[in-house]
């Protein structure tokens, strides 16, 4: 019998992954890994750069950051405790401008004094400057026509009822230029002019433009200041007491002592005095008593603000 020819069968060997393909894969993975590391490093640099620009350094234990104050920066910060007062007094000394020595005497009192300076006097400007530099308040003591004119002369720069509106405005502006640093105005004499509402309105309208207040010295019972000030839209205050009608130290001291003794009957008072040595000395003697009672001396503008 013919024998069948055997064919030699070879076992199938496992398929091997091509070397070049594996090499390419490993290289690709390596490249991707390098790119990933570079990307992470770039993000870290970016983040650190942003932090350097936007984050403040951490303060040391001695550098405690405080929040901004809640009050307006233009105003003084509130004090922890406001001492209550038994009342407030504003002292105005009128007719300043003839003598510098009385200005120095008043400044030596070391209490708030409002200086009412007359225009066109020998020392009007110097008095206003000296008071202002010392930290005190200045107002224009504005001459106005009295009923007794011409027998009683209100002085240079007086406003008269027979003036036109234009003349009143022009003279008022001249008076204001004569007294620098004035924050307000009060009337010198003026018993007739203060009764003329239409004339007063011209004056008050000019003061309104300058944001100035007016103190009515109350030289007449028929003053039209209150309703005229309301119509013109300016701040108005009125005198309470004349200190020194007697021009005598003892009498002025009696007036001041009476104010002190009746402290329970008032809260705020505006006093008007004049540049007499007797007035200055009477004020000097009563100041310690005011302090003992807790009575506060203030500037006229502080009365206006309330």
PyMOL commands that set and color helices and strands:
alter all, ss='L'
color gray80, all
select helices_A, chain A and resi 19-54+100-107+124-133+165-178+193-195+197-209+225-232+249-261+263-265+277-293+300-305
alter helices_A, ss='H'
color red, helices_A
select strands_A, chain A and resi 87-96+114-118+137-144+182-189+213-216+236-238+241-242+268-274+295-298
alter strands_A, ss='S'
color yellow, strands_A
deselect
rebuild
show_as cartoon
